[in-house]
Amino acid sequence: MKKVRENGIDGFGGLVSFIGLAVACFIIWLATGLATSWLIATLLYVAMASCFLYTTLIGKQKIWDQQLPQITLSTDTRALDIGCGHGMVLFKIAHRLPAGGHITGIDIWRQQDQTNNNVVVSSLAIHNVKPKAGRQQSLREIARVLQPGGQLVIADLGFSCNAYRQELTRLGFHDIQVTGTGINGWWGGPWMPTLVLRAIR
Ligand SMILES: C[S@@+](CC[C@H](N)C(=O)[O-])C[C@H]1O[C@@H](n2cnc3c(N)ncnc32)[C@H](O)[C@@H]1O
């Protein structure tokens, strides 16, 4: 049976940009007679690319390994992973689900309308929805498909999570907590962090 690849490189364009800038700075460093400033720029972009790769391949998994034990899963759990991609979070939850529990992943390759979920998770997906009104609509949809008392956990880029908190408050979610994830969630550096938002419908 073909094994499903559960993770990929997120934001591939961002990674290519960091590597491209590192190579460009390195060439300029050579061409300018080894000027220190271009060596520093090269090393900076190499560090940013390494940080990005660490987050997408390792840090992101660590973030969810820390979050998932805090989600209550039972035999009648109906969970939904929004923007599941290759299914990294979806498979982690599936492995933890007791027999009878159920998880569905949706992505833009498939339209589905799931209601009465008691867990909804989303990993680094909702910020992709453009424009802002679309992201607000996504949160309204989450409110619609999550049953009262259901658990929501969103990991996303820092600036997005702060906006989600306001919208979810307006939608009546409670016990909303936004926490940092440290170096595991840095997309090139601390200025582009991942935050985790937890809330109850
Ligand atoms: C950065 S990837 C994260 C994938 C996965 N959640 C993970 O953490 O490994 C973002 C995912 O969001 C999906 N996505 C983007 N816009 C979406 C939308 N409007 N509805 C559903 N999924 C979307 C993309 O197709 C992509 O798989």
The ligand as a Tripos MOL2 file, in Angstrom:
@<TRIPOS>MOLECULE
LIG
   27    29     1     0     0
SMALL
NO_CHARGES

@<TRIPOS>ATOM
      1 C1          0.5990   25.9590    5.0490 C.3       1 LIG1
      2 S1         -0.4470   24.6700    4.4840 S.3       1 LIG1
      3 C2         -0.7640   23.8210    6.0070 C.3       1 LIG1
      4 C3         -1.1880   22.4050    5.8030 C.3       1 LIG1
      5 C4         -1.4410   21.6080    7.0830 C.3       1 LIG1
      6 N1         -2.5480   22.1830    7.8510 N.3       1 LIG1
      7 C5         -0.1930   21.5270    7.9160 C.2       1 LIG1
      8 O1         -0.0680   22.2680    8.9180 O.co2     1 LIG1
      9 O2          0.6910   20.7110    7.5760 O.co2     1 LIG1
     10 C6         -1.9780   25.5510    4.1890 C.3       1 LIG1
     11 C7         -3.0830   24.6760    3.6350 C.3       1 LIG1
     12 O3         -4.2760   25.4740    3.5990 O.3       1 LIG1
     13 C8         -4.9950   25.1050    2.4340 C.3       1 LIG1
     14 N2         -5.9430   26.1700    2.1020 N.ar      1 LIG1
     15 C9         -5.6770   27.4060    1.6250 C.ar      1 LIG1
     16 N3         -6.7960   28.0940    1.4200 N.ar      1 LIG1
     17 C10        -7.8220   27.2820    1.7710 C.ar      1 LIG1
     18 C11        -9.2280   27.4180    1.7680 C.ar      1 LIG1
     19 N4         -9.8070   28.5350    1.3390 N.pl3     1 LIG1
     20 N5         -9.9790   26.3900    2.2090 N.ar      1 LIG1
     21 C12        -9.3940   25.2440    2.6250 C.ar      1 LIG1
     22 N6         -8.0600   25.0530    2.6350 N.ar      1 LIG1
     23 C13        -7.2830   26.0500    2.2170 C.ar      1 LIG1
     24 C14        -3.9140   24.9150    1.4010 C.3       1 LIG1
     25 O4         -4.3590   24.1610    0.2820 O.3       1 LIG1
     26 C15        -2.8490   24.1990    2.2190 C.3       1 LIG1
     27 O5         -2.9960   22.7820    2.1430 O.3       1 LIG1
@<TRIPOS>BOND
     1     1     2 1
     2     2     3 1
     3     2    10 1
     4     3     4 1
     5     4     5 1
     6     5     6 1
     7     5     7 1
     8     7     8 2
     9     7     9 1
    10    10    11 1
    11    11    12 1
    12    11    26 1
    13    12    13 1
    14    13    14 1
    15    13    24 1
    16    14    15 ar
    17    14    23 ar
    18    15    16 ar
    19    16    17 ar
    20    17    18 ar
    21    17    23 ar
    22    18    19 1
    23    18    20 ar
    24    20    21 ar
    25    21    22 ar
    26    22    23 ar
    27    24    25 1
    28    24    26 1
    29    26    27 1
@<TRIPOS>SUBSTRUCTURE
     1 LIG1         1 GROUP 0 **** ****
